[in-house]
Every structure is written in C-alpha cells, then in structure tokens.
Amino acid sequence: MIDIVAFVDEGLGNSSYLVDLGDHRAVVVDPERDASPYLAAAARRGLTISHSVETHLHADFVTGSRELAARGAMVLAPAAGGIEWPHRGLGDGDETDLGGLRLRALATPGHTPEHLSYLLSDGGRPLALFSGGSLLVASAGRTDLIAPDQTESLARALWRSIVERLLVLPDDLAVYPTHGAGSFCSAPADGARVTTIGGERLTNPLLSAPDEDTFVARLLAGLGSCPAYFAELRAVNRHGPHVYGTFPTLAPLDVNDLRRRVDDGAALIDVRPIDRFAAGHIPTSVSIELRPQFASWLGWLVGRGQPLMFVADAETDRAELVRRCLTIGYEHLAGELDGGVAAWAAAGRTLEQTPLVAVVDVSGRRVLDVRQDAEYEAGHLPGAAHLELGSLRGAPLAPGPLTVMCGHGERAMTAASLLAAAGRADVAVAVGGPDDWAASGRPLVTGR
C-alpha cells in the first residue's frame, strides 16, 4: 500500500500531497509556497524529496516547487503552461520513472487550458490519481479564471476531460484533488478531501448530468465570486516566484514611521481578534483577523503591490502571518507597529471603537449581510439587505445607522472597518450569524 500524506490548507481549501515512493525518496504534488511542512514530513520518514509536481498554473496560491527545487527536487509541470523557470515540461501521455513506480501525465484541460492530471502506477496497476483542479470531491474545478470569453469553452473541455479521460479509470482508484471544500477554485463541494472514481461516478451532482450541455449549465450556475488576486497569480507562477529559503520576519515600526507610511499609501491591517479591534483601533485600519481565511480576504480587499503594515498583539503568531501573506504572493511586508495599539495611545494618538451587538438583539436595526451570495440565499434574517464583502468598497449605501453581519462576526468587522475608513461613523457589528438567530427560535428567509 502506497503511503500518501495530505497537507490541507483549511483557509484556501486546498490539499497538497507527499508520496512515499518506497525507495527513500518522495514526490510532492502541488506544494504551497512554504516548503517547510513537506521537508519536515520527509525528514521524519527518512525521505528525500526528489520531485515536485504541478498540475496547473495556480491562481489562488504561489507554488512551492521553486523552494523545493532550490533544495534539489526536479520539477514536473505542464509544458503548455509556459513556465519560465527550470522544470521538465510534460504533455499528454508523458511518463516519469520513479524507481519502479511510474507517473503518467493525462491532459485534462478545463479548470485551466494547460491542466494535467497524474496517474501513479506500479507496473500496470493504477495506484492513485492526482486530479488537481479537474475532478473534485462532489464537484469540478471552476472554469472562469482565465477570461470571460473562455469560460464556456473550458467548461466543455472539462466535461470531456472528466468523462473521456478520468471516468474510464477503475472505479476503486483513489482520487486526490488539489482543490476542495472552501476553495474559491472549485464549485460547491462537501467536506471530504479524497474520493474514488466510482464514488464520483455515483454521487457527484455535476456528473449526474445526462449530457455536456447540462453539465456546463450546472457548473456555470454554481460559480460565485472569487478574490481579486486570482487575476495575478498565474503570471507570478509562470514567471517564477522569489525563492526565500527562510521566510522574513516583520520589522518593528514606531508610531511616526507607521503614520508616515500610511500617508504614503501603505495599507494598515489589524490582525487582532475582532473584540479587541472593536475596543480600540487605529483610525483607517482594516480589520482582517488572523485566522485560516485571512489570506483570501487580504487578497480580495488589498492590492498585491501595496505595502502592508500590521497591528498585532502579544498572542499573534507572526510567522503564520508572514506565511499566509507570502502564500498568496503578498511580498511587500513593511512591518508591524512596535508595541501595538498601546504604543499608539501612549503617543497621544486617537483610538476609535466599533459597537458590538449580539445577533439576537438586532431586531429593529437596519442590517447589512456581507456573506457570499450562496450563503445569503441559504438563509438570512428577515429584512436584511445583502452585499458581498468583496463588493463593498465604493458601493452606494443609504445613510443612517447600520449593523453589519456575516456568519460569526469576522467578515462583518472587516466590512465595518472599511466603511469607517471611508468616513462612515454609524456602523455596528453583529456578533454571531443566522445560525444563532435560528437557534433562538426565530425564522430565517431563503432565496434572494
């Protein structure tokens, strides 16, 4: 039995894999930028990482293959991707000898034009399929990340890739997708990360479509919005990300330096828990609490080229903060406020506050729900207006007191901070979400 270790990024909704080849070597499939987890796992098993495999040019994270290549790994990637840094380019049917095992590239365009899936075999016996962003658990990869005029044609290519190239494989073959639940690169999926060909044939709602047209219609109807930085990372991965070796640390900034940099256009991100932000924060700072989804919202709301400064507290994991920024290609890390908000206040500077209100107490208030469309339609408070957080900046909103809500409070606080930075002073944040409202015995409304 082959040993495959999964590394799950809960925030981005992705999985990467380390495959023990049985000869003291390992292969990594679709690694994220931080190579340390793969290197540590290999070292614990007495393995050397010999190959790093790319299924496609990723739009949601910076590849870690260059980091692994700097430590001796051979990179295997789609030749059609036009990657400009050292690698072995593969096309349909190309095989790589892995010391008794063989890795065969299968052209599976759709999620991206250059997409390859990889079939790992022992002799003639298939062992595993690494499907990248093609066949997913209960889903399939989205096809709208290249260009609007290619979305439908790629969806049709995806149907053919899955039906003609993947579903002809044995039903009991294990399938290891890269994208999964929580990934903006996939259509809606359940929480499982690994599947089988036969399982998807029987239960994947997209594959129950009787024909290509129905599949395309279902796939496109399930596509929601996605972070703005997706439009840039394919090019970053094609040209080649910077190799760090060891990730940098955040430089300390004093109050005057921070203020000067903000005036010069730097973004000020407060990564503390939302209750601490609410109790006192620097004017114009944006609340994005450091949590698994941090990178997605940073990449949605802040430009990738904008210098970043951070407000943190003693409990903040600085290394994790840096890692999440670099994972999505946010390189311009100017530093953090030395001493945090206490230093700001000690310097005689003003702190602002944001009122918090329990979601069960919002009756009679004007409520703005900033969750994704599908979340809102699945159940929202009666009378709640709706605007996705990613579309909030610059959107026209009627004047007057406003209470912002989401599923728990983190996205609502981000929204409130954006509104406050734009000059609005009458915004509160609901702590909790529709589940808490329903748990109190009050009805939710579905649909738009």
N, C-alpha and C positions, 0 to 999 in steps of 0.2 A: 504493500500500500504506500503510495507516494505521500510525502509529508508536505502540505501546503499551509503556510501560516498567513493569515489575513491581518492586515493593518487597516483599521476603519477610522476614517475621519468623520466623526458624527456631525460636525458643523457643515462641511461641504457635501456630506452624504456619499462619500467615495470610499472605495476599498482598493488597496494595492496588495500584492502578494509576494511572499518569499517562498520559492520552491526548492526543496532539498533534492538535489539530483542523485544522491546516494554515493557520490564519489568524492566527498569533502568539498563539493562546490555547490553554489546556489545561484538561482536566477531570480531577479526581482521584476515584477510586471507592473508597469505604470506607477513608478515611485513618485511621491511628492518631494518637494524641494529639500526638506530636512532628511538627510541620509542617515542620521544617527540611529533611528529605530531599526532600520534594516541591518546596519553594520553591527549593532549590539546583538540583535537576534541571531545573526550569522555567527558571531563570535561565541555566543553561548552554546552553539551546536558544533563548534569547531569547523565552521564552513568558511570558504572564501567566495565572495560574490563575483562570479565570472562574467555574467551577462546582465544587462538591464534592457528590458523590452518595452517598447512603446506601441500602443495600439493605434494612436492617432495624435494629432496636434491638439493638445488640451486647451480649452477656453477658460476653464474655471480654476486651474492651478498651474504653477510653474513646475515643470518637470524636475525631478531629482536625478535624472540619468546623467547629467553633466557632473554632478557631485560624485556619483558612483564611478563614472569614467575616470575622474581625476584620481581615483583610488584603484584603478586597474581594470574596471569592468568594460567589456565590449558592449556597445550599444547597438541594438537591433531596432529598426524603425521603418515605417512605410517609405519606400523610395519616392512615392508620389507626393509625399509631404514637403519635399524640397528643403529638408533640414540642412542648415549651412555649417554645422559643426560635425566633428568626426563621428561616423557611425557606419554601420553596414545597412544599406538600403535594401529592403525586401519587397518583392511583388508576389502576386498570387501563385501559390504552389511552391515557393522557395522554402527549402528546408535547412535547418541548422542542426548539426550533430552535437548532442550534449552528453557525450560519453556513454553511449548506449541508448539513451532516450533521444527522441527527435522532436523538434518543434517546427511545425508546418504553418506557414502564413496562408490565411484564407482571405481573399479580398471580400470585404463586406461593407461597401460604401452605403451611406445613408445618413448616419449621425454626422459624419464628415465625408468629403469625397475620397480621401486617401485611406479611409479606415481599414485596418486589418484585424481579424481575429486570429488566435493562435491555437492550434490543436497539438497538444502534447501526447506523444505515443511511445509505447515500449514495444518495439518491433511493429507488428501490425495491430496492436491492441491500443485503442484510444484510452487515455487516462484522464484528461481534463481539457476543457475548452475555456480559454480566456477571451471573453466576448467583448471586453472594453465597453463601448457605448452603443453596441448593436442590440443584441438580445439581452434584456434585463429581467430581473425578477418581477413577474406580473406586469411587464411594461416593455418599452423600447426607447431608444435614445431619441431625443428631440432633434429635429432637422432644420431648425430655423436660426442656427447660429452662424451661418455663413453669409447669406444675403437673402433678402425677401424674395427675389425672383428665382431663387434656387430651392426654396422650402418644399414646394410640392414635388419637384423632380427628385429631390433627395429622399422624400418620404416614399416615393415609388421605388427608388433604388433600395431603400431599407426593407421594404416588403419582399423584394426579390432576394436580397441577401439572406434574410431570415428563412424564407420558405425554401429557396433553392440551394442554399449553401449550409445552413445550420440545422434545420429540422430534418435533414436527411441523415444526420448522425445518429448513433444509437440512443435509444430512449433513456438508458441508465447512465449516460455520460454526464458527469458533473460539470456544471457551468459556473464560472467565476467572473461575474461582471465587474467593471470598474465603477460605474455609476449605480447608485441605489437610492433607497428611501432618503429623502431630504436633499437630494442633489437637484439643482436647477437645470442640470443637463439631461434629466430624464422626464418622461411623462409620469403621471402619478403612479407610485409603486407602494407595495406593502413593506413591512419592516424586515423581511428576510433578506439576506445578503447573497446566498448561494442557492442554486437551483439545479435542475436537470433538464435535459432536452425534452423528455417525456412529460415532466411536470409542467413545463411551459406550454407544450402542445395541448395539454388537457385543461389548464386553468388560466392561461394568460388572456385577459379580456380582449386585448388587441388582436390576438391570433385566432380568436373565435370568429373573426370577420370572414365572410364567405368568399371575398374576392379583394383584389388590390384596391379598388375604389373605396370600398367600405373601410378597409384598414387605414387608408390615407385620411378619410374623413374623421375617423375616430381619433387618430393620432393628432391631427392638427387641432381638433376641438379641445384636446386636453392640454394644449400648450399655454402656459401662463407667462408672466413677465420674468425677466432674469436680470442679474446685476449688470451695471453698465461696463464694468471692467472686462466682461467676456469679449467685448469687441476688440480688445487689445492683446490678450494673452496668446492667441495663436501665433501672432507675429513674434512675440517675445520668445516663444518656444521654438519657432523656426530659426530665428537669428542666433539664438543661444543665450541663455541667462548667465549672469555673472556667477562664477564659482567662488564660494566663500570659504569652504573648508570648515572654519568655525564661525558661527554667526556673530555679528557685532552686539555690543551692549548699548544701552541708551545713555547718552551723555547728560549730566545734570545741567539744568539751566536756571539762572536766577530770575527773579521776578522781572527785572528790567529787560533782560535779554529775551525772555518769553514775550513780553509786551511788544518789543520792537519787531520780533519775528512775525507775530500776529498782524501787526500793522503792515508788514511787507508781504502778507498774503499766505502765511503758513496756516494750516488747519490745526485747531486745538481740540483734541479728542479726550474726553473724560471717560476713563475706563472703569471707574469705581461702580459698585452696586448702586442701583437706582435710588435706594432710600438715602444713601449718603449724598448723591448728586442733588436730590430734592432738598436736603437740609442746608446745602450751601455749595454753590458752584461759581466759577468764574464767568462773568458775562460773555456771551457769544460762543462759549464752549459747547461742543456737541457731545451728548451722552450716547456712547456705544459701550455698554457694559462688556467686559472681557468674559466671554462665555463661548461655547462651541460655535455659535453662529456669528461671532464677532467679525470674521473676515468677510463674510458675504455682505454685511451691512456697511462695513468700511468701504468695500469695493463698489457698492451701489451708490453711496452718498458723497464720497470724497474722490476727487480726481487723482489718478495714479501718479501724476507728476508733481503734485502739490506737497511741499514739505510738511511733515507730520510732527506735532508735539503732543505730549501726553500729560494728563493729570492722573496720578495713581495714588494708592495708599500703601501702607506697610504690608498689607496682605497680598498685593498684586504680584503675580508671577511674571516678572519682567522678561524672562527667557521665553515664556509661552507667548507673551505679547509680540515680541520680535518675530518669533517663528510664524505666527499667524499672519503678520504683515508681509513677510518675505514669501510665504506660501503663495500669495496672490500677486506677487510682483511689486509690492509697495516698498521701494528701496530707500526713499528719502526720509529717513528717520532722524529728525533734528535733535530729539532728546526729550526729557521729561522735566517738569517743574520740580526743582530741588526743594524738598520739604512739603510739597503738595499744597492744598488749599490753606493749610495753617500758615505757610510762609507768605502766601498771597495776602491773607488777612493781617498778618503781623507787619506787613509793609504798608498798611493803611489803605489797601485796595478794597473795593466793594465786592461782596458776595451776593448772589441772587438765590432765591429759593423758588421751588415749584410745589404747589399744593398737591397732596395725595388724597385720594378718596377711595374707599372700598367700592368695588364694582356693584355691590348690592345696595349702595346708597346713592346711585346716580339718577334715580328716578326724578324727573322734573328738570334734569340738566340737558343741555344740548350736547349730544355725544357724537364724536367722530371715531369710527372704527378704521384703523390703519392696517389691518391684516390683508393678506393676499385675497384676490377675488374669490378663489375657490373656498377659502376659509369662511369668508363673509357669507357666501351663498349657502354654506352648510349649516349656518345657524348664527344669528346675530340678535342683539337687543332690539325690541320694538322701537321704531323711530330713529335708530342710529343711522347717521349718514356714513358714507364709505368713500375712502380714498386710500389707495395703497401707499405705504410709507415711501416706496421708491419714486412715487409720482408727486409727493407732497410739496417739494421745494418749488416755489413760484406759482403754485396753484391758487386760483382766486377762492378765498373763503370769506363768507359773510362776517361782518364784525359782530362782537358780542362775546360773552363768556363761553368757553369751550372746554369740554372734558374729553381727553383723548384716551382711547383704549385699544388693547390688542388681545393676545391670549393670556398674558401674565402681567405685563407692565413694562418690559424692557423696550419693545418697539414703540410703545406709546410715549415713553420718556424720550426716546430719540426724536420722535416727532415733535414733542413739546419743546425740546431744546432747539430744534430747527426753527420753529415758529417764534420762540423767544429771541433767537439770534436775528430774525427778520424784523423784530420790533414789536411783536405781539406780547402783551403783558397780562392777558386774562385767560391763561391756559392752565388747567389742572390735569392730572394723570390718574386714571382709574387703575387701582392695583387689583389684579385678577382679570378674569375674562368671561366669555359666555358660559363656560362650564360652571363657574362659580354662581353666576346668575341663575342658571337652570337648577343647580343643586339647592338653591333656596326656594325652589318650588315655583319659579316664575317662568313664563313661556318664552321660547325663542322663535324668531321668524326665519324661514328659509327662503332661498331664492334671492333675486336681485332687489 
